[in-house]
């Protein structure tokens, strides 16, 4: 199916689903979905960003600004994720438990607004990855319009570019918990260390990166073509990350890859 055809299928899917609450992050997926829902459903659509220590402060503010710029109605609701013992124990299906918790808050807000449908930005490209959260969301009745319309990540970027959305090239993001190895307890301190380390590297101009926290070791992932540049600043990078609490600072020669923590599961 052509991009035009997928776009029409997506619009029809949203129309059929009716009044919709969109789980919003400010990424290209949820931003496109929220924009289309607004265009199709008007006031019968709303966005919710679930805020927790696993979400970088910069990401919350960026999402807030994106929603403001696009005229999207947005609620930001705090979720006490770190009060959940199972989530903090960081099992391999951590995302399943997170989505179960999140769904309760989304359902509550949808009921308050009288919106019959809750939708997220999961797409076909996500189904080939380790995504226990997808199962949890589906069990909770959250729908996935991009999957229903047969849209991949690249389709979403193409449609977003056609729509003139500035986020169409925005790098993929994931919650800060994904930087901590399965089985290592998730704490506010660890999340803060990762957040500050990634914010520092982002400020240096690195486009897509991760700082994985293996105890007191920071494993930095950047695109392979950017490795030379990070080595040019290795003293400053090492000093900053040590000040944040890491004892050792390493560069992963495999380069940036989404979901590298899941490699142990294979």
Wavefront OBJ file of the C-alpha trace (Angstrom):
o trace
v 0.000 0.000 0.000
v 1.243 3.501 -0.834
v 1.924 6.138 1.801
v -1.187 7.963 0.650
v -3.189 4.768 1.043
v -1.813 4.112 4.530
v -2.566 7.689 5.526
v -6.189 7.280 4.424
v -6.419 3.945 6.234
v -5.083 5.603 9.371
v -7.584 8.454 9.169
v -10.425 5.968 8.675
v -9.212 3.880 11.626
v -9.258 6.946 13.871
v -12.690 7.951 12.605
v -14.130 4.491 13.301
v -12.591 4.348 16.770
v -14.293 7.594 17.750
v -13.611 9.824 20.793
v -9.971 9.176 21.609
v -7.458 9.705 24.375
v -3.919 9.530 22.981
v -1.009 8.349 25.125
v 1.433 11.133 24.289
v 5.209 11.422 24.598
v 6.135 14.107 22.076
v 7.813 11.556 19.807
v 6.998 11.302 16.115
v 4.543 8.404 16.597
v 2.309 9.879 19.267
v 2.586 13.392 17.842
v 1.330 12.269 14.440
v -1.449 10.197 16.019
v -2.538 13.104 18.223
v -2.484 15.522 15.289
v -4.594 13.242 13.104
v -6.999 12.538 15.975
v -7.451 16.271 16.476
v -8.077 16.814 12.757
v -10.564 13.929 12.532
v -12.271 14.112 15.909
v -11.827 17.738 16.941
v -12.740 18.289 20.586
v -13.441 14.583 20.994
v -9.718 13.923 21.306
v -7.210 14.647 24.055
v -3.587 13.792 24.900
v -2.124 12.527 28.156
v 1.541 12.341 29.074
v 2.222 10.066 32.021
v 5.095 11.582 33.977
v 7.414 9.632 36.276
v 11.092 9.566 37.315
v 11.683 7.313 34.276
v 10.868 10.218 31.941
v 13.607 12.853 31.416
v 12.617 16.366 32.520
v 13.698 17.723 29.141
v 11.369 15.265 27.379
v 8.397 16.427 29.440
v 9.052 20.082 28.642
v 9.638 19.306 24.972
v 6.361 17.373 24.778
v 4.569 20.244 26.488
v 5.941 22.689 23.907
v 5.114 20.430 20.962
v 1.522 20.105 22.142
v 1.296 23.874 22.603
v 2.724 24.592 19.157
v 0.312 22.167 17.479
v -2.719 23.180 19.498
v -3.114 19.767 21.104
v -4.963 19.487 24.398
v -2.505 17.895 26.812
v -2.764 16.682 30.392
v 0.403 15.734 32.267
v -0.346 13.216 34.995
v 2.222 12.032 37.570
v 2.571 8.274 38.003
v 4.436 6.941 41.096
v 6.188 4.115 39.235
v 8.956 3.767 41.797
v 6.410 2.855 44.456
v 5.764 -0.394 42.614
v 8.065 -3.122 43.940
v 7.761 -5.349 40.868
v 8.661 -2.544 38.486
v 11.665 -1.538 40.595
v 12.932 -5.130 40.687
v 13.390 -4.699 36.920
v 12.365 -8.101 35.535
v 12.710 -8.884 31.827
v 9.006 -8.077 31.414
v 9.342 -4.760 33.263
v 7.491 -2.947 30.467
v 4.511 -5.253 30.951
v 4.117 -4.127 34.561
v 4.728 -0.488 33.626
v 1.998 -0.533 30.986
v -0.427 -2.194 33.400
v 0.158 0.622 35.876
v -0.042 3.270 33.159
v -3.284 1.872 31.757
v -5.078 2.484 35.045
v -4.229 6.194 34.906
v -5.183 6.470 31.235
v -8.518 4.747 31.850
v -9.306 7.033 34.744
v -8.637 10.156 32.679
v -10.547 8.826 29.671
v -13.570 8.153 31.882
v -13.379 11.671 33.329
v -13.340 13.145 29.814
v -15.983 10.812 28.417
v -13.626 9.433 25.779
v -14.421 5.858 24.814
v -11.096 4.919 23.218
v -7.479 5.006 24.420
v -4.810 4.778 21.710
v -1.028 4.621 21.579
v 1.654 5.051 18.910
v 2.839 1.444 18.696
v 3.451 0.500 15.041
v 4.299 -2.560 12.963
v 8.052 -2.029 13.359
v 7.674 -2.417 17.122
v 6.138 -5.867 16.850
v 9.451 -7.425 15.838
v 11.138 -6.287 19.070
v 10.954 -7.358 22.725
v 7.779 -5.469 23.645
v 6.016 -7.012 26.668
v 4.327 -3.646 27.143
v 2.418 -4.187 23.890
v 0.764 -7.279 25.347
v -0.172 -5.432 28.531
v -1.649 -2.489 26.618
v -3.677 -4.785 24.393
v -4.959 -6.706 27.428
v -6.100 -3.390 28.916
v -8.058 -2.491 25.789
v -5.674 0.165 24.494
v -5.785 0.253 20.698
v -2.940 0.652 18.212
v -4.147 2.635 15.169
v -0.815 2.435 13.339
v -0.830 -1.363 13.517
v -4.463 -1.459 12.386
v -3.585 0.741 9.408
v -0.461 -1.292 8.569
v 2.008 1.537 9.282
v 5.707 0.990 9.959
v 8.022 3.488 11.660
v 9.199 4.747 8.274
v 5.592 5.165 7.110
v 4.925 7.290 10.177
v 7.948 9.482 9.478
v 6.881 9.884 5.843
v 3.330 10.862 6.768
v 4.574 13.225 9.507
v 6.897 14.915 7.008
v 4.021 15.273 4.551
v 1.994 16.858 7.361
v 4.810 19.320 8.013
v 5.429 18.096 11.554
v 8.833 19.250 12.781
v 9.273 16.029 14.768
v 9.287 13.784 11.683
v 13.043 13.199 12.032
v 13.113 13.158 15.830
v 15.338 10.333 17.157
v 13.638 7.404 18.844
v 13.486 7.577 22.623
v 12.782 5.153 25.439
v 12.200 5.530 29.153
v 15.268 5.840 31.369
v 14.565 2.455 32.939
v 15.701 0.838 29.688
v 19.269 1.943 30.495
v 19.473 -0.358 33.529
v 20.184 -4.105 33.065
v 17.360 -6.500 33.860
v 17.630 -7.696 37.435
v 19.381 -4.530 38.677
v 17.098 -2.568 40.968
v 15.727 0.648 39.502
v 16.234 3.632 41.799
v 15.691 7.361 41.465
v 19.444 7.899 41.870
v 20.319 5.608 38.939
v 17.699 7.195 36.702
v 19.008 10.654 37.565
v 22.596 9.668 36.777
v 21.584 8.371 33.356
v 19.396 11.382 32.647
v 22.151 13.862 33.487
v 24.778 11.901 31.538
v 22.615 11.772 28.413
v 21.681 15.440 28.749
v 25.387 16.322 28.871
v 26.167 14.309 25.735
v 23.132 15.685 23.913
v 24.354 19.195 24.687
v 27.635 18.253 22.983
v 25.712 17.657 19.758
v 25.377 13.872 19.672
v 22.156 12.987 17.879
v 21.184 9.476 18.932
v 22.738 8.039 22.084
v 22.251 5.956 25.187
v 24.134 5.779 28.484
v 23.632 2.297 29.922
v 24.291 2.021 33.661
v 25.978 -1.262 34.584
v 26.460 -0.662 38.291
v 29.238 1.953 38.557
v 30.132 1.528 34.864
v 28.673 3.820 32.197
v 28.460 2.199 28.753
v 28.003 4.915 26.134
v 26.349 4.111 22.820
v 26.577 6.569 19.912
v 26.403 6.057 16.165
v 29.640 4.546 14.859
v 30.366 7.597 12.700
v 30.322 9.736 15.863
v 32.759 7.607 17.860
v 35.766 9.573 16.670
v 34.196 12.791 17.863
v 33.356 11.439 21.305
v 36.967 10.291 21.698
v 38.107 13.822 20.911
v 36.231 14.890 24.057
v 36.982 11.780 26.101
v 38.554 13.624 29.049
v 35.603 15.988 29.461
v 33.085 13.162 29.034
v 34.860 10.932 31.553
v 35.167 13.757 34.064
v 31.504 14.727 33.805
v 30.189 11.189 34.146
v 32.467 10.484 37.100
v 31.140 13.583 38.801
v 27.655 12.131 38.309
v 28.666 8.994 40.204
v 30.072 6.591 37.619
v 33.447 5.090 38.509
v 34.277 3.828 35.021
v 33.244 5.349 31.678
v 33.294 3.156 28.560
v 32.395 3.482 24.860
v 30.493 0.563 23.311
v 32.286 -0.322 20.057
v 29.081 -1.888 18.762
v 27.607 1.597 18.473
v 24.093 2.793 19.192
v 21.325 0.228 18.793
v 17.815 0.290 20.104
v 17.097 -2.232 22.841
v 20.679 -3.356 23.393
v 19.746 -4.444 26.921
v 17.496 -7.060 25.329
v 20.486 -8.784 23.726
v 20.957 -10.863 26.885
v 17.490 -12.336 26.333
v 18.527 -13.869 23.015
l 1 2 3 4 5 6 7 8 9 10 11 12 13 14 15 16 17 18 19 20 21 22 23 24 25 26 27 28 29 30 31 32 33 34 35 36 37 38 39 40 41 42 43 44 45 46 47 48 49 50 51 52 53 54 55 56 57 58 59 60 61 62 63 64 65 66 67 68 69 70 71 72 73 74 75 76 77 78 79 80 81 82 83 84 85 86 87 88 89 90 91 92 93 94 95 96 97 98 99 100 101 102 103 104 105 106 107 108 109 110 111 112 113 114 115 116 117 118 119 120 121 122 123 124 125 126 127 128 129 130 131 132 133 134 135 136 137 138 139 140 141 142 143 144 145 146 147 148 149 150 151 152 153 154 155 156 157 158 159 160 161 162 163 164 165 166 167 168 169 170 171 172 173 174 175 176 177 178 179 180 181 182 183 184 185 186 187 188 189 190 191 192 193 194 195 196 197 198 199 200 201 202 203 204 205 206 207 208 209 210 211 212 213 214 215 216 217 218 219 220 221 222 223 224 225 226 227 228 229 230 231 232 233 234 235 236 237 238 239 240 241 242 243 244 245 246 247 248 249 250 251 252 253 254 255 256 257 258 259 260 261 262 263 264 265 266
